[in-house]
């Protein structure tokens, strides 16, 4: 990074939670806006491949987001600086669980998580000047048993709809979590310890 300018990065993410977490640790960033559905870039298709390992999946998507962010930096003639991207998914009994398609799918996901332990996988990728590195955060989360009526109320709140696993631990779903081992910020969508160490390897002053 240039010593003549304040250190900044590009954040290749639409997530307000990732913006909040970067701000929390003092990272200066500019957001790269990806197109949303139905005009979403086909190069960012997050569909899992047949029998794809959840760890491979989350790392592949994070890497692709960072690469696509670099392409947009070039196309839009933005300031050259590191591009950070991340992806979060859940694994339950070997099954990959992403964002819900609709409220019925969110309800179905939460019923499966009820009273069980799942893994939250968040991969972070940083790309800069032809180099790309990744870090992976793995956390275990156990939900207490959930009643159908509280699942229905939570889904009706709208909170689950843009979140991996149909819940946000920093929101109302915090009352569902009986146990957590790992990174709270990783479950939110950006593990701060791993992210900071990754950025330091690219020369970001922390």
C-alpha positions as CSV (number, residue, x, y, z in Angstrom):
1,X,0.0,0.0,0.0
2,X,1.1,3.5,-0.7
3,X,2.5,5.4,2.3
4,X,1.3,8.6,0.8
5,X,-2.4,7.9,1.2
6,X,-4.5,6.8,4.2
7,X,-4.9,3.0,4.0
8,X,-8.3,1.9,2.5
9,X,-9.8,-1.2,0.9
10,X,-12.7,-2.0,-1.3
11,X,-15.4,-4.1,0.3
12,X,-17.1,-6.4,-2.2
13,X,-20.3,-7.0,-0.3
14,X,-23.8,-5.7,0.1
15,X,-24.0,-6.7,3.7
16,X,-24.6,-3.9,6.2
17,X,-23.3,-6.2,9.0
18,X,-19.9,-6.5,7.3
19,X,-19.7,-2.7,6.9
20,X,-20.5,-2.3,10.6
21,X,-17.9,-4.9,11.6
22,X,-15.1,-3.3,9.5
23,X,-16.0,0.1,11.0
24,X,-15.8,-1.4,14.5
25,X,-12.1,-2.2,14.0
26,X,-11.3,1.0,12.2
27,X,-10.9,-0.3,8.7
28,X,-11.4,2.4,6.1
29,X,-13.3,1.1,3.0
30,X,-15.2,1.9,-0.1
31,X,-18.1,-0.4,-1.0
32,X,-18.3,-2.0,-4.4
33,X,-21.9,-2.4,-5.3
34,X,-22.8,-5.7,-7.0
35,X,-25.9,-6.0,-9.0
36,X,-28.9,-7.6,-7.3
37,X,-31.5,-10.0,-8.7
38,X,-33.0,-10.2,-11.3
39,X,-30.0,-8.5,-13.0
40,X,-27.4,-10.3,-10.8
41,X,-24.1,-11.1,-12.5
42,X,-24.2,-14.7,-13.6
43,X,-20.5,-14.9,-12.6
44,X,-21.6,-14.6,-9.0
45,X,-24.0,-17.6,-9.0
46,X,-23.9,-19.0,-5.5
47,X,-25.5,-22.4,-6.4
48,X,-23.7,-25.3,-4.8
49,X,-22.2,-27.9,-7.0
50,X,-23.4,-31.5,-6.7
51,X,-22.0,-33.1,-3.5
52,X,-19.8,-30.0,-2.9
53,X,-18.1,-30.0,0.5
54,X,-19.4,-27.0,2.5
55,X,-15.8,-25.8,3.3
56,X,-14.9,-25.9,-0.4
57,X,-18.2,-24.1,-1.3
58,X,-17.7,-21.2,1.1
59,X,-14.1,-20.7,0.1
60,X,-15.0,-20.9,-3.6
61,X,-17.7,-18.3,-3.3
62,X,-15.6,-15.9,-1.2
63,X,-12.7,-16.2,-3.7
64,X,-15.1,-15.6,-6.7
65,X,-16.6,-12.5,-5.0
66,X,-13.1,-11.0,-4.5
67,X,-12.1,-11.8,-8.0
68,X,-15.3,-10.2,-9.4
69,X,-14.7,-7.2,-7.1
70,X,-11.2,-6.8,-8.7
71,X,-12.8,-6.9,-12.2
72,X,-15.2,-4.2,-11.2
73,X,-12.4,-2.0,-9.9
74,X,-10.7,-2.3,-13.3
75,X,-13.9,-1.8,-15.3
76,X,-15.0,1.2,-13.3
77,X,-11.5,2.7,-13.1
78,X,-11.6,2.8,-9.3
79,X,-8.6,3.4,-7.1
80,X,-6.4,0.4,-7.0
81,X,-6.5,-1.0,-3.4
82,X,-7.1,-4.4,-1.8
83,X,-10.5,-6.0,-2.4
84,X,-12.1,-7.9,0.5
85,X,-15.0,-10.3,0.1
86,X,-16.6,-12.9,2.4
87,X,-19.2,-15.6,2.3
88,X,-21.1,-17.3,5.1
89,X,-23.0,-20.6,5.1
90,X,-24.2,-23.2,7.5
91,X,-23.6,-26.9,7.7
92,X,-26.1,-29.2,9.5
93,X,-25.3,-32.9,9.5
94,X,-23.2,-32.5,6.4
95,X,-25.9,-30.5,4.6
96,X,-25.1,-27.0,3.3
97,X,-27.7,-24.4,4.3
98,X,-27.6,-21.0,2.6
99,X,-30.1,-18.1,2.6
100,X,-33.8,-18.9,2.5
101,X,-35.6,-18.7,-0.8
102,X,-38.9,-17.5,0.8
103,X,-40.7,-17.3,4.2
104,X,-41.7,-21.0,4.0
105,X,-38.1,-22.0,3.3
106,X,-37.0,-19.9,6.3
107,X,-39.5,-21.6,8.5
108,X,-38.4,-25.0,7.3
109,X,-34.7,-24.2,8.0
110,X,-35.4,-22.9,11.5
111,X,-37.4,-26.1,12.3
112,X,-34.4,-28.1,11.3
113,X,-32.0,-26.0,13.4
114,X,-34.3,-26.2,16.5
115,X,-32.6,-28.1,19.4
116,X,-29.5,-29.0,17.3
117,X,-25.9,-28.0,16.8
118,X,-24.8,-26.6,13.4
119,X,-21.6,-25.2,12.1
120,X,-21.3,-21.6,10.7
121,X,-18.6,-21.3,8.1
122,X,-17.3,-17.9,7.0
123,X,-14.6,-17.5,4.4
124,X,-12.8,-14.2,3.9
125,X,-10.8,-13.4,0.8
126,X,-8.5,-10.5,0.0
127,X,-7.3,-9.9,-3.5
128,X,-4.7,-7.3,-4.6
129,X,-2.3,-6.9,-7.6
130,X,-2.8,-10.5,-8.8
131,X,-2.5,-12.1,-5.3
132,X,-5.4,-13.6,-3.4
133,X,-5.4,-15.1,0.1
134,X,-8.2,-16.7,2.1
135,X,-9.0,-17.2,5.8
136,X,-11.7,-19.5,7.2
137,X,-13.6,-19.2,10.4
138,X,-15.6,-22.2,11.8
139,X,-18.0,-21.9,14.7
140,X,-20.4,-24.2,16.4
141,X,-23.9,-22.9,17.4
142,X,-26.6,-24.8,19.2
143,X,-30.2,-23.6,19.2
144,X,-32.5,-24.4,22.1
145,X,-35.7,-26.2,21.0
146,X,-38.0,-23.6,19.2
147,X,-41.7,-23.6,19.3
148,X,-43.6,-23.3,16.0
149,X,-45.2,-20.1,17.1
150,X,-41.9,-18.3,17.9
151,X,-40.5,-19.5,14.6
152,X,-43.5,-18.0,12.8
153,X,-43.1,-14.7,14.6
154,X,-39.5,-14.5,13.8
155,X,-40.1,-15.3,10.1
156,X,-42.8,-12.7,10.1
157,X,-40.3,-10.1,11.3
158,X,-38.5,-10.4,8.0
159,X,-35.1,-10.7,9.7
160,X,-34.3,-14.2,8.3
161,X,-34.7,-13.4,4.7
162,X,-31.2,-12.2,3.7
163,X,-29.2,-14.3,6.1
164,X,-27.4,-17.6,5.8
165,X,-29.3,-20.2,7.9
166,X,-32.3,-17.9,8.1
167,X,-31.2,-16.1,11.2
168,X,-29.0,-13.2,12.5
169,X,-27.3,-13.8,15.8
170,X,-27.0,-10.1,16.4
171,X,-30.8,-9.6,16.0
172,X,-33.8,-11.3,17.5
173,X,-32.4,-14.8,16.9
174,X,-29.9,-14.1,19.7
175,X,-32.5,-15.5,22.1
176,X,-32.4,-18.9,20.2
177,X,-28.7,-19.5,20.8
178,X,-28.0,-21.8,23.7
179,X,-24.3,-22.3,23.0
180,X,-21.6,-20.9,20.8
181,X,-18.0,-22.0,20.3
182,X,-15.9,-19.9,17.9
183,X,-16.2,-16.4,16.5
184,X,-19.3,-14.3,17.3
185,X,-18.4,-11.9,14.5
186,X,-17.8,-14.9,12.2
187,X,-21.3,-16.0,12.8
188,X,-22.4,-12.5,12.0
189,X,-20.6,-12.7,8.6
190,X,-17.1,-11.4,9.1
191,X,-14.6,-12.9,11.6
192,X,-12.7,-9.9,12.8
193,X,-9.6,-11.7,14.1
194,X,-9.1,-13.6,10.8
195,X,-9.9,-10.5,8.7
196,X,-7.5,-8.3,10.6
197,X,-4.6,-10.8,10.2
198,X,-5.4,-11.3,6.5
199,X,-5.3,-7.5,5.9
200,X,-2.0,-7.2,7.8
201,X,-0.5,-9.7,5.4
202,X,-1.4,-7.3,2.6
203,X,0.3,-4.4,4.4
204,X,-2.8,-2.8,5.9
205,X,-1.7,-0.9,9.1
206,X,-3.6,-2.2,12.2
